Amino acid sequence: MAPVDKQPPKPPPWEDFPFLKRYFGGIRSLVPREENIPEYPSDQEPELAPLNTSIGAPRKKSLPKSLPFDPYPDYQSAAYKSVYGEKQECFLDFQDLIQIPRVHYYEGVPLGQPDAVMGSHDVLGLREDICFERFGRLGPYGYGYSVKRGGTGAGLNGEREGAENMWKERGNPVEVDYTGVKWVTAQDACAHKNRMRFGVLANATAANELFLKMHTGNAQDETETHVVEGREISRSLNQTTSVHGMPPTKAVKTLPRTAVVIRTWWDRQYSAEDIIYLRSIIVELSLLSGGEYTVHFLVHVRDDNVPIWADKKIYDRVLENSLPEEFQGMGMLWSERQMSLIYGGLQESFFRDLPVHGVYRGAYMALQYFSHQNPEYEYLWNWEMDVRYTGQWYHLFDRATQWSKDQPRKGLWERNGRFYVPSVHGTWEDFKQMIRVQSEMGTNSPNNIWSGLKAGAADIPGSPQGKTDKPVWGPEGPADMLGAQDDPTPPTTFEKDKYTWGIGEEADFITFSPLFDPDGTTWFYVNDVTGYNATQGLPPRRATIGTSSRLSRRLLQTMHRETVLERHHMFSEMWPASVALHHGYKAVFAPHPVYIDRKWPTAYLAGVMNGGRNGASGGARTSVYGGREHNFKGTTWFYDAGFAPNLWRRWLGYKVDNDGGEQEEMAGEGRMCLPGMLLHPVKGVNMVVEGGTNIEEDGFEEMGAVASDSELDWEDDD
């Protein structure tokens, strides 16, 4: 019998949608934001300036002037000082001579530039009336000038008009010489100068054993002090002293300490583009804020046979070889074997042939333990090496944090589980009310028949599936979860609350992707649950794709105790969200602007992204999570989004798929200028540097531009 020829599957509908072109507009076509007619989503056609795809197009406009971007509070105002004390300026050197340059922006946006299709600048309070080109964004960190002058040697070719303007802002046209900069020294000095703005710090740990202690620097440097210009600065902020002079003004209201923990691994090779990325995070979050954030590297030693916990010299040598010289002293090591001993007793299922303590299934274990050993940090950002932001980091983190703090608890989990599409859903208030109706009244969506078995059911074993959704109001945990954690309880009933509970409450978990219900979906990791009593079914769960997020110490310590005491755990992307759900902690999806590369019909896009139960993104087999994740390929934010790396490379001035590059920029509208966009993943960007090869000639594919298949991918772009 002849074999039956199988027809290849039909391509997804989005592959037939036309590509958008006006992302690639340049700084010579800038118009005020309110005058822009976006190419998408819009029914109108903008009167396009000459496209960058038209090599022979004449230059129509002279170059406008860029301006320094300052998203920080008015630190010098009397109102700020009266509450938080005096913020001291930080420098790159101990002599307080090398000032830290500011990111520069251009007013307006390129004519026809598309709007975000999901999420919103306006809702989060992000600037959308400005844009950033590569020299203004990356120039402060060594981009655009030679190694001899202390730069990276990248960005010396291509369209450069106006690139030097940012260095003239303070009357000093000399670029910053990064040769010999020690970021741990600059960061510690900054924190010391501003120590009175923060609360008293507890000792991190009394343990001396290398195996138990997760160092926040090289072990041999723990008690090292620096004495420069009459100041003694201890490497431990708990031991700061002043040799002479008046101490800074003490704050009336202290600021919480926040860590930014960058996840990396011991044998990673750091490119010039990686260095620029890391410098920008340290400067914008830590130094320019006066120490509001502290940056650390959590370094995964991927060979369990290296005895880093047995000998201090081995630990120090491995750590020294794991990071570039300028970041020495900011890292700490961990290994999967260490996690298996600290979190012993977990039931091992080898889900997907991977160990429960491994970086893929147990990504947060090392962060849990880091928080346990460093209790001075009230909040911790878990951040990946392959995330990029065309805007300014402090602006993003500050607005996401403040917006999350302002969110009421009522309907929060229901809002968290949906994508916000402004062109379809209207204002944020309209969106909130739509979700309230969907949840309380239910919908007639045919997707509901594919819901999880327990969806909409009352809290009674064996009850049938309902049409409406039971609102999340307070802790929603299984009977065998960790108890006695002082979990928050609602001050009144769901019906009586007037959207007041939760306003002004810091979020325990902030994520940049929806917190969806995986129950009933085809998401591959839905059943990766360890240690819970599953005789009555799996516990309530929530998940979010990706691990770039902010977690409170309270949440991390509850995760730590659940793992240690109850032997509970879940797949990495379910674990923090589910623990927050169980214990009634405040979790928030911050709807940052997400862009898409093709002209999707917006109503269709909203239906695809929110294709789960009752208009949510999860809770049914029709969810976009699982077998339908290909719909994210053309977006700027997903674990394997293809548009994100392409857009970043085009923005850097390189050719992608034979489009863009130096000639188009110089003959057309000039350099690309983009609003603040979070991009993920961006891997293997090998920029043209002094004496290096030309990427346009060697080919884009050879740079490792293909996205990894791994969702937890900070270790996949060697």
C-alpha positions in Angstrom: 0.0 0.0 0.0 1.4 3.3 -1.1 2.1 5.8 1.7 -0.3 8.7 1.9 1.2 12.0 1.0 0.6 14.4 3.8 -0.1 18.0 2.8 2.1 20.6 4.5 0.3 22.7 7.0 -1.1 26.0 5.8 0.9 29.0 6.8 -0.6 31.1 9.5 -2.8 34.0 8.3 -0.5 36.7 9.6 2.2 35.7 7.0 -0.1 37.2 4.3 -0.4 40.6 6.0 1.8 43.4 4.4 4.9 44.6 6.2 5.0 48.0 7.8 7.6 50.4 6.5 7.6 53.5 8.6 9.5 52.1 11.6 12.5 52.9 9.6 11.9 56.6 9.2 14.8 58.9 10.0 15.5 62.0 12.0 15.2 64.2 9.0 11.4 63.4 8.8 10.5 64.3 12.4 7.1 65.8 13.1 5.4 66.7 16.3 3.7 63.7 17.8 0.3 65.2 17.7 0.7 65.9 13.9 1.8 62.4 13.1 -0.6 60.1 11.2 0.7 56.7 12.1 1.0 54.1 9.3 -0.6 51.6 11.7 -3.0 51.3 13.3 -4.7 53.9 11.2 -7.2 54.1 8.3 -5.4 57.2 6.9 -2.4 57.1 4.8 0.4 59.5 5.9 1.9 61.9 3.4 5.2 60.0 3.5 8.6 61.7 3.4 11.1 60.0 1.2 11.5 56.5 2.5 14.9 55.2 3.7 14.4 52.5 1.0 14.8 55.2 -1.7 18.5 55.5 -2.0 18.4 58.5 -4.3 15.9 60.6 -2.4 17.1 64.1 -1.5 17.4 65.3 2.1 14.4 67.4 2.8 15.2 68.8 6.3 18.1 70.0 8.2 19.0 68.1 11.3 17.2 69.2 14.5 19.1 69.5 17.8 19.0 66.7 20.3 18.3 67.4 24.0 19.4 65.7 27.3 16.8 63.4 28.7 16.1 63.7 32.5 13.4 61.4 33.9 14.5 61.7 37.5 12.7 63.5 40.3 13.7 67.1 41.0 16.3 66.1 43.5 17.3 69.7 44.2 13.8 70.9 45.0 13.0 71.9 48.6 10.0 69.5 48.5 12.1 66.5 47.6 14.9 67.3 50.1 12.4 67.8 52.9 11.1 64.2 52.5 14.0 62.2 51.2 17.0 64.2 52.1 19.7 65.6 49.9 20.7 63.5 46.9 24.5 63.7 46.2 25.8 63.7 42.6 27.8 60.6 41.6 30.7 60.4 39.3 32.7 57.7 37.5 35.9 58.4 39.5 36.8 58.9 43.2 38.1 62.4 42.4 34.6 63.5 41.3 35.9 64.8 38.0 34.3 62.6 35.4 30.7 63.6 35.0 28.2 61.1 33.8 26.7 62.1 30.5 22.9 62.0 29.8 21.1 60.2 27.1 19.8 62.5 24.4 16.6 62.5 22.5 14.8 64.3 19.6 11.5 65.9 19.9 8.8 64.4 17.7 8.7 61.2 15.8 9.5 60.2 12.2 6.5 60.9 9.9 4.2 58.0 9.7 5.8 56.0 12.5 3.4 53.3 13.7 1.9 53.3 17.1 2.2 50.5 19.6 -0.5 47.9 18.8 -0.5 46.5 22.4 0.1 48.3 25.6 0.6 52.0 25.8 3.1 54.7 26.6 0.4 57.0 27.8 -1.2 54.5 30.3 2.2 53.9 32.0 3.2 57.6 31.8 6.1 57.0 29.4 7.1 59.8 27.0 5.7 59.1 23.5 6.3 62.5 22.0 10.1 61.9 21.6 12.4 59.4 20.0 15.9 58.1 20.4 18.6 57.5 17.8 21.7 55.4 18.4 24.3 58.1 19.1 22.1 59.9 21.6 21.1 56.7 23.3 24.4 54.8 23.3 27.0 57.5 22.9 27.3 58.2 26.6 28.6 54.6 27.1 31.4 54.6 24.6 29.5 54.3 21.3 30.6 56.4 18.4 34.3 57.1 19.3 37.5 55.3 19.1 39.2 53.0 21.6 42.1 55.5 21.8 39.7 58.0 23.3 38.2 55.5 25.7 35.3 54.3 23.6 34.4 50.9 22.2 35.4 51.7 18.7 31.9 50.9 17.5 29.7 53.4 15.5 32.5 55.1 13.6 31.1 54.4 10.2 27.8 55.4 8.6 25.6 58.5 8.9 27.0 60.5 11.8 25.8 64.1 11.4 25.0 65.6 14.8 26.5 62.6 16.7 28.9 64.9 18.6 26.3 67.3 19.8 25.7 65.5 23.1 29.2 66.1 24.2 28.9 69.8 23.8 25.9 70.1 26.2 28.0 71.0 29.2 30.6 72.9 27.3 33.0 69.9 27.3 33.3 68.3 23.8 35.5 65.5 25.2 34.0 62.0 25.3 34.1 59.9 28.5 37.3 57.8 28.7 36.1 54.4 30.0 39.6 53.0 30.2 40.2 51.8 33.7 36.7 52.5 35.0 35.7 50.2 37.9 31.9 50.1 38.2 31.9 48.4 41.6 33.9 51.3 43.0 31.8 54.0 41.4 28.6 52.2 42.5 29.8 51.7 46.1 31.0 55.4 46.3 27.6 56.6 45.0 25.7 54.5 47.6 28.0 55.7 50.3 27.5 59.4 49.5 23.7 58.9 49.5 23.5 56.5 52.4 21.3 58.8 54.5 18.5 58.5 52.0 18.1 54.8 52.7 17.1 52.8 55.7 19.4 51.1 58.1 20.8 48.0 56.3 20.8 44.6 58.1 23.8 42.4 57.9 23.4 40.1 54.9 24.4 36.9 56.7 26.5 35.6 59.6 27.5 32.5 57.7 31.1 32.1 56.8 31.0 28.9 54.8 31.6 29.5 51.1 29.0 26.9 50.2 26.3 28.6 52.2 27.1 32.2 51.4 26.3 33.8 48.1 28.9 36.6 47.9 28.1 40.1 46.5 31.7 40.4 45.3 34.9 38.5 45.3 35.4 36.7 48.6 38.8 38.2 49.2 37.4 41.7 48.8 34.6 41.5 51.4 36.2 43.7 53.9 38.3 45.8 51.5 38.0 49.5 52.0 38.9 52.4 49.7 40.3 55.7 51.1 40.3 58.5 48.5 40.2 62.2 49.0 39.6 61.9 52.8 36.7 59.4 52.5 36.7 55.8 53.6 34.2 53.6 51.8 33.7 50.1 53.0 32.7 47.5 50.5 29.8 46.6 52.8 27.4 49.5 52.9 26.6 48.5 56.5 30.0 49.7 57.6 30.1 53.1 55.9 31.9 55.9 57.8 32.9 59.4 57.2 36.5 60.4 57.8 35.8 64.1 57.9 33.1 66.5 57.0 29.4 66.7 57.7 27.4 63.6 56.8 24.6 64.0 54.3 21.2 65.2 55.4 19.2 62.4 56.9 15.9 61.6 55.1 12.6 62.0 56.8 11.2 59.2 54.6 13.8 56.6 53.6 13.9 55.0 50.2 13.8 51.2 49.8 16.9 49.4 48.4 16.4 47.8 45.1 18.8 45.3 43.4 19.0 44.7 39.6 20.3 41.2 39.3 21.6 40.4 35.8 21.5 36.8 34.9 24.6 35.5 33.1 27.0 32.6 33.0 30.6 31.9 33.6 31.9 31.4 30.0 29.9 34.0 28.2 31.9 36.1 25.8 30.9 39.8 26.1 30.8 41.9 22.9 31.1 45.7 22.6 27.4 45.9 22.3 26.9 43.9 25.6 29.4 46.2 27.4 27.4 49.3 26.2 24.1 47.7 27.4 25.5 46.9 30.8 27.1 50.3 31.3 23.7 52.0 30.4 21.9 49.9 33.1 24.5 50.8 35.8 24.6 54.5 35.0 20.9 55.1 34.5 19.6 53.0 37.3 22.3 53.3 40.0 24.6 56.2 39.5 22.3 58.9 38.2 19.7 58.0 40.8 22.1 58.4 43.7 22.1 54.7 44.5 18.4 53.9 44.3 19.3 50.7 42.5 22.4 48.4 42.9 23.4 46.2 40.0 24.7 42.7 40.6 25.6 39.8 38.3 24.3 36.4 39.2 26.8 34.1 37.4 25.8 30.5 36.6 28.8 28.1 36.8 27.6 25.5 34.4 30.1 22.8 35.3 29.1 21.2 38.6 32.4 19.5 38.9 34.3 22.8 39.5 34.6 23.0 43.3 33.8 26.6 43.7 32.3 26.1 47.1 35.2 24.1 48.5 38.0 26.6 48.2 38.0 30.4 48.3 40.9 30.7 45.8 39.0 28.6 43.2 35.8 30.7 43.8 37.8 34.0 43.3 39.6 32.7 40.2 36.3 31.5 38.6 34.5 34.7 39.4 37.4 36.8 38.1 37.4 35.0 34.8 33.6 35.2 34.5 33.2 38.9 34.0 34.9 41.7 32.0 37.5 43.6 34.1 35.4 46.7 34.4 32.6 44.7 36.2 34.9 42.8 38.6 33.5 42.8 42.1 29.9 43.0 41.1 29.3 39.2 40.5 28.4 36.2 42.6 28.5 32.6 41.6 25.9 29.8 41.8 25.6 26.3 40.4 22.8 23.8 40.0 24.5 21.4 42.4 24.4 24.1 45.0 20.7 24.6 44.5 20.1 20.9 44.7 21.6 20.8 48.2 20.1 24.0 49.5 16.7 23.0 48.2 17.0 19.3 48.8 14.0 16.9 49.0 12.1 18.1 45.9 10.4 15.4 44.0 12.3 14.8 40.7 10.1 14.2 37.7 12.8 15.1 35.0 10.0 17.0 33.2 11.2 17.4 29.6 14.3 15.4 30.7 15.5 18.4 32.7 16.3 18.5 36.5 14.0 20.5 38.8 17.0 22.4 40.2 18.3 23.3 36.7 18.4 26.8 35.3 15.5 26.0 32.9 12.9 24.7 35.4 14.3 26.3 38.5 15.5 29.7 37.3 14.4 31.6 40.4 16.0 29.3 42.9 19.3 31.3 42.8 17.4 34.6 43.1 15.5 33.2 46.1 18.7 32.4 47.8 20.4 35.6 46.8 17.5 37.5 48.4 17.7 35.3 51.5 21.4 36.1 51.9 21.0 39.8 51.1 18.0 41.1 53.1 18.9 44.8 52.6 17.1 44.7 49.2 13.4 45.2 49.5 12.9 44.7 45.8 14.9 42.8 43.1 14.7 43.0 39.4 15.5 39.7 37.7 17.0 40.9 34.3 18.2 39.0 31.3 21.3 39.7 29.1 19.3 39.7 25.8 16.8 42.5 26.7 17.3 46.0 25.1 15.4 49.3 25.5 15.6 52.1 23.0 14.5 54.5 25.8 16.0 55.3 29.2 16.1 52.6 31.9 15.2 54.7 34.9 12.2 56.1 33.1 10.9 52.6 32.3 11.5 51.1 35.7 10.2 54.1 37.6 7.0 54.4 35.6 6.3 50.7 35.7 6.8 50.7 39.4 4.7 53.7 40.1 1.9 52.6 37.8 1.8 49.2 39.5 1.6 50.8 42.9 -1.4 52.9 41.7 -3.4 49.9 40.6 -6.4 48.8 42.7 -6.7 45.1 43.7 -10.3 44.8 42.4 -10.2 43.1 39.0 -6.4 43.1 39.0 -5.8 39.4 38.2 -8.5 39.6 35.5 -6.8 42.6 33.9 -3.4 41.0 34.3 -4.6 38.1 32.1 -5.4 40.2 29.0 -3.6 42.1 26.3 -4.6 45.8 26.0 -5.1 46.8 22.4 -6.0 50.5 22.5 -7.3 50.8 18.9 -9.9 48.1 19.8 -10.4 48.5 23.5 -10.5 52.3 23.8 -9.2 54.0 26.9 -7.8 52.1 29.9 -11.0 52.8 31.8 -13.1 51.3 28.9 -10.8 48.3 29.0 -11.3 47.8 32.8 -15.1 48.0 32.4 -15.1 45.5 29.5 -13.1 43.0 31.6 -15.5 43.5 34.5 -18.4 42.6 32.3 -16.6 39.6 30.7 -15.7 38.2 34.1 -19.0 38.9 35.9 -21.4 38.2 33.1 -19.4 35.7 31.0 -19.3 35.7 27.3 -20.8 33.6 24.5 -17.4 33.0 23.0 -17.1 29.6 21.4 -13.6 29.5 23.0 -15.2 28.8 26.3 -16.0 25.2 25.4 -12.3 24.6 25.4 -11.8 26.0 28.9 -10.0 24.1 31.7 -12.2 21.7 33.7 -12.3 24.0 36.7 -12.8 27.3 34.9 -15.6 29.3 36.3 -16.5 26.7 38.9 -17.6 27.5 42.4 -15.3 26.5 45.2 -17.0 23.1 45.5 -15.3 19.8 44.5 -17.1 18.2 41.6 -19.1 21.3 40.6 -19.7 21.8 36.9 -18.0 24.4 34.8 -19.7 27.8 34.9 -20.0 30.6 32.4 -18.8 33.4 34.6 -15.4 33.6 36.4 -15.0 33.7 40.1 -13.0 36.8 40.9 -9.7 36.6 42.6 -10.1 38.4 45.9 -7.4 37.7 48.5 -5.4 34.5 48.7 -6.4 31.7 46.3 -4.2 28.8 47.3 -4.4 25.0 47.7 -5.0 23.4 51.1 -1.4 22.2 51.4 0.4 25.5 50.7 2.7 27.1 53.3 0.7 28.7 56.1 1.2 31.4 58.7 2.8 33.9 56.3 0.8 36.9 57.3 -0.9 36.9 54.0 -2.9 40.0 53.2 -6.6 39.8 53.5 -9.2 42.0 51.8 -10.6 44.8 54.1 -14.1 44.2 52.8 -16.0 42.1 50.3 -15.5 42.2 46.6 -18.9 43.7 46.0 -18.4 46.5 48.6 -14.9 47.6 47.5 -14.9 50.8 45.5 -11.6 50.1 43.7 -9.7 51.4 46.7 -7.9 48.3 48.1 -4.4 48.1 46.7 -4.0 51.7 45.7 -0.7 53.0 47.0 0.5 49.4 47.7 3.8 48.4 46.2 3.5 45.4 43.9 5.2 42.2 44.9 5.5 41.0 41.3 5.8 43.2 38.2 6.0 41.6 34.8 6.0 42.8 31.2 3.9 40.0 29.9 0.3 38.9 30.8 -0.2 36.7 33.9 -2.4 34.1 32.2 -4.2 31.0 33.5 -2.4 28.0 32.0 -5.1 25.6 33.0 -6.8 24.2 29.9 -4.2 25.6 27.5 -1.8 23.7 25.3 1.2 25.5 26.9 3.9 22.8 27.3 4.7 23.5 30.9 1.2 23.6 32.4 1.8 20.4 34.4 5.3 21.0 35.7 4.1 21.2 39.3 6.3 19.6 42.0 5.3 18.6 45.6 1.7 19.7 45.7 -1.2 17.3 46.6 -2.8 16.7 43.2 -5.4 14.2 44.2 -8.1 16.8 43.7 -6.3 18.4 40.7 -3.4 20.7 40.3 -3.4 23.9 42.4 -4.5 27.2 40.9 -1.7 28.6 38.8 -0.7 31.7 36.8 2.1 32.0 34.3 4.0 34.7 32.4 6.3 34.2 29.5 9.9 35.4 30.3 11.5 36.1 33.6 12.5 39.8 33.3 10.5 41.1 36.2 10.5 42.7 39.7 9.9 40.7 42.8 9.6 41.8 46.4 11.6 40.4 49.1 8.4 39.2 50.7 7.5 37.2 47.6 11.0 35.7 47.2 11.2 34.7 50.8 7.8 33.0 50.6 9.0 31.2 47.5 12.1 30.2 49.4 10.2 28.8 52.3 7.7 27.0 50.1 10.6 25.3 48.4 12.6 24.5 51.6 9.8 23.7 54.1 7.0 22.3 51.9 9.0 21.0 49.0 6.8 22.9 46.6 7.9 24.2 43.2 6.7 24.9 39.7 8.1 25.6 36.3 10.1 28.9 36.4 7.5 31.0 34.5 4.7 29.8 36.7 6.5 29.9 40.1 6.4 33.5 41.3 3.0 34.3 39.8 1.4 31.2 41.4 3.0 31.9 44.8 1.7 35.5 44.6 -1.8 34.1 43.7 -1.8 31.6 46.6 -0.7 34.1 49.2 -2.7 37.1 48.1 0.3 39.2 47.1 -0.1 42.0 44.6 1.0 41.0 41.1 0.8 43.4 38.2 1.3 43.1 34.4 2.6 46.5 33.3 1.2 47.0 29.7 4.3 48.5 28.1 4.1 49.4 24.4 4.5 46.4 22.1 4.9 46.8 18.3 4.3 44.5 15.4 5.9 44.2 12.0 2.9 43.7 9.8 -0.5 45.3 9.2 -2.7 43.0 11.2 -6.4 43.8 11.3 -6.6 45.1 14.9 -9.8 43.4 15.9 -8.4 40.1 14.6 -5.2 40.6 16.5 -7.2 41.3 19.7 -9.2 38.1 19.2 -6.0 36.1 18.7 -4.1 37.5 21.6 -7.1 37.3 23.9 -8.4 34.0 22.5 -8.8 32.2 25.8 -11.7 31.9 28.2 -14.1 34.9 28.4 -11.8 37.1 26.4 -8.7 36.4 28.5 -5.3 35.3 27.0 -5.4 31.9 28.9 -7.7 29.4 30.4 -8.7 27.5 27.2 -7.2 25.4 24.4 -7.7 28.3 22.0 -5.2 30.4 24.1 -2.4 32.1 22.2 0.0 30.3 24.6 1.0 26.9 23.5 0.5 25.9 19.9 -0.4 29.4 18.8 2.7 31.2 20.0 3.8 31.7 16.4 1.6 34.7 16.4 4.2 36.5 18.5 6.9 36.1 15.8 6.4 39.6 14.4 6.3 41.4 17.8 8.9 43.3 19.8 8.5 41.3 23.0 8.4 37.6 23.2 11.0 34.9 23.9 11.5 34.1 20.2 10.2 37.3 18.6 11.9 37.8 15.2 11.0 41.5 14.8 12.9 42.6 18.0 16.4 41.7 16.9 15.8 42.9 13.4 14.5 46.2 14.5 17.5 46.7 16.9 20.0 45.9 14.2 18.3 48.3 11.7 18.3 51.0 14.4 22.1 50.4 14.8 22.5 51.2 11.1 23.0 47.6 9.8 21.4 45.9 6.9 18.8 43.2 7.6 17.4 41.1 4.8 19.2 43.5 2.4 17.3 46.5 3.7 18.7 49.5 5.6 22.4 50.2 6.2 24.8 53.1 5.7 23.9 54.0 2.1 20.2 54.2 2.8 20.6 56.4 5.8 23.0 58.9 4.1 20.9 59.2 1.0 17.5 59.2 2.7 16.1 60.4 6.0 19.1 59.8 8.2 19.3 57.6 11.2 16.3 55.7 12.6 14.7 57.3 15.6 12.4 55.2 17.8 10.3 55.8 20.9 11.0 53.8 24.0 10.6 50.1 23.1 11.4 47.0 25.1 13.0 44.5 22.8 13.5 40.8 23.4 15.4 38.7 22.4 18.4 40.6 21.0 21.3 38.2 20.7 24.8 38.1 19.2 25.0 41.6 18.0 28.6 41.9 16.7 29.0 45.6 15.9 31.5 46.9 13.4 34.4 48.2 15.5 37.8 49.7 14.7 39.8 47.3 12.6 36.9 44.9 12.6 34.9 43.3 9.8 31.9 44.8 8.0 28.7 43.1 9.0 27.0 44.1 5.8 29.6 42.3 3.8 30.0 39.2 6.0 26.3 38.6 6.2 23.7 39.0 8.9 22.9 35.3 9.3 26.5 34.5 10.4 26.1 36.7 13.4 23.8 34.3 15.1 20.7 36.3 14.4 18.3 33.3 14.6 16.4 33.4 17.9 16.8 30.6 20.4 14.0 28.2 20.9 14.4 28.4 24.7 12.1 30.6 26.7 14.5 31.0 29.6 17.2 32.0 27.2 19.8 34.0 29.1 22.2 31.1 28.6 21.6 30.4 24.9 23.3 33.0 22.9 27.0 32.0 23.3 
